[in-house]
Amino acid sequence: MEKMSETARVRLRPLTESDFPGYQRLLTLPAVAAANGSSADADPAQVKRWLAADRQSPFAFTIEDKATRRFMGTILFYQHTGDAGEPSPAEYDLGYFLDPIDWGQGIMPEALVGSLQLVRQASQQPQNVWATCYLSNHRSARVLEKLGFQIVLDHFVGPSITGEPVAPQALYRLTLQPAEK
């Protein structure tokens, strides 16, 4: 299955170890860390563990500028775990982050469309993609809504990466139908 895609402005390719400098730079920016529920002062060893874990995701993409090849962010599809704690083969949890210099330019919706096409092509059955978004993160909520995600739960408080309670969030879902052959 193809795991690369290009849009008008970005290239999506597999997330690799060589992405560590850009990955670390973005995840330790206060604005990105706050939107991600992580700490901006994460040490390099912790960030390396995050990168290694993210690379194990069924779909882990680097977003890079098509013209300059600059690392712009990532899109990650983690295997969703059902109520019984078992992985669901047709369900993913979506995570993404983007360099703040690229915010507000329509880059993330463009990149997500490309990544969702790749996920859709990988299966012969409908797939659910789940996403959470802090209620205060209006930009991310607009991205999800623009792409057709529907709010399933409009207010909940879940754990952060560190396990501590975080700000209220909304839960979204998008059902992808199989790609026509």
C-alpha positions in Angstrom: 0.0 0.0 0.0 1.2 3.5 -0.8 2.2 5.5 2.2 3.1 8.8 0.4 0.9 11.5 -0.9 1.3 15.0 -2.3 -1.1 17.9 -2.3 -0.7 21.3 -3.8 1.7 22.5 -1.1 2.8 19.6 1.0 4.3 16.1 0.8 3.2 13.4 3.2 5.7 10.7 3.7 6.5 8.1 6.5 7.8 9.6 9.8 11.4 8.6 10.2 14.2 8.8 12.8 15.8 11.5 10.7 12.8 13.7 11.5 13.9 14.0 15.1 15.3 17.5 15.0 12.1 19.0 13.5 9.8 16.8 15.6 11.6 17.8 18.8 11.7 21.5 17.9 7.9 21.6 17.3 6.9 19.5 20.3 8.9 21.7 22.6 7.4 24.9 21.3 5.0 26.2 24.1 2.1 26.7 21.7 2.4 23.2 20.2 2.9 21.5 23.6 -0.1 23.3 25.1 -2.3 22.2 22.1 -0.9 18.7 22.5 -1.3 18.3 26.2 2.4 17.8 26.8 5.2 19.7 28.4 7.3 22.2 26.4 10.3 21.3 28.6 10.3 17.6 27.7 13.9 16.3 27.6 15.4 14.9 24.4 15.2 11.4 25.7 11.5 11.7 26.3 10.9 13.2 22.9 12.9 10.3 21.3 10.6 7.8 23.1 7.6 9.7 21.7 9.0 9.6 18.2 9.8 5.9 18.5 6.2 5.2 19.7 4.7 7.4 17.0 6.6 5.6 14.3 4.9 2.4 15.4 1.5 3.8 14.5 -0.2 2.1 11.5 0.0 5.4 9.7 2.6 8.0 10.8 3.2 10.8 8.4 5.7 13.7 8.2 4.2 16.8 6.7 6.9 18.6 4.7 6.8 21.7 2.5 6.7 20.4 -1.1 9.0 23.2 -2.4 11.6 23.4 0.4 11.3 20.0 2.1 11.0 21.8 5.5 9.5 19.7 8.3 6.1 21.2 9.1 4.5 18.7 11.4 3.1 15.2 11.7 -0.2 13.3 11.2 -0.6 10.1 13.2 -3.2 7.4 13.2 -2.9 5.3 16.3 -4.8 1.9 16.5 -8.0 2.6 18.4 -8.7 0.5 21.5 -12.2 -0.5 22.0 -14.2 -0.7 25.3 -12.8 -4.2 26.1 -9.2 -2.9 25.7 -8.7 -4.8 22.4 -7.3 -3.0 19.3 -9.9 -2.4 16.7 -8.5 -3.1 13.2 -10.9 -0.7 11.4 -10.6 2.2 13.9 -7.9 4.8 14.5 -7.3 7.7 16.8 -6.0 10.8 15.0 -3.3 13.1 16.3 -1.6 15.9 14.5 0.6 19.0 15.1 1.8 21.7 12.8 4.5 24.4 13.1 2.8 27.6 14.4 4.3 29.6 11.5 2.0 27.5 9.2 -1.1 27.9 11.3 -4.1 29.7 9.7 -3.0 28.9 6.1 -5.2 25.8 5.4 -2.1 23.5 5.5 -3.5 21.0 8.1 -6.8 20.5 6.3 -5.0 20.0 3.1 -2.5 17.5 4.6 -5.3 15.6 6.5 -7.2 15.1 3.3 -4.2 13.5 1.7 -3.6 11.3 4.8 -7.2 10.3 5.0 -7.1 9.1 1.4 -4.2 6.8 2.2 -6.0 5.4 5.2 -9.1 4.9 3.2 -7.3 3.1 0.4 -5.7 0.6 3.0 -9.0 -1.2 3.8 -11.9 -2.8 2.1 -14.3 -2.0 5.0 -15.6 1.2 6.6 -13.2 2.7 9.1 -13.8 5.1 12.0 -11.3 7.8 12.7 -11.6 9.3 16.2 -10.2 12.7 17.3 -10.2 14.7 20.5 -9.8 18.5 20.6 -9.6 20.9 23.5 -12.7 23.0 23.6 -10.4 26.1 23.7 -8.6 25.0 20.4 -11.0 26.6 18.0 -8.7 26.2 15.0 -8.3 22.5 15.4 -12.1 22.1 15.9 -12.7 24.0 12.6 -10.2 21.7 10.9 -12.0 18.6 12.1 -15.5 20.0 11.2 -14.3 21.2 7.8 -13.2 17.6 7.0 -16.6 16.2 8.0 -15.9 15.0 11.5 -19.0 14.9 13.7 -19.0 15.7 17.4 -19.8 12.5 19.4 -19.2 13.9 22.9 -19.2 17.7 23.3 -17.5 17.9 26.7 -15.3 15.5 28.7 -12.1 15.7 30.7 -9.6 13.0 30.0 -6.1 12.3 31.0 -3.1 14.0 29.5 0.1 12.3 28.3 1.3 12.6 31.9 -2.0 11.1 33.2 -3.0 14.3 34.9 -6.5 15.8 34.2 -6.5 18.4 31.4 -8.8 21.0 30.0 -12.2 19.9 28.7 -12.3 18.3 25.3 -14.7 17.2 22.6 -14.7 13.8 20.9 -15.1 13.6 17.1 -15.6 10.8 14.7 -15.4 10.5 10.9 -16.4 7.3 9.1 -14.4 6.5 6.0 -16.0 4.4 3.3 -13.8 2.0 1.4 -12.1 3.4 -1.7 -13.8 2.3 -4.9 -11.6 0.1 -7.1 
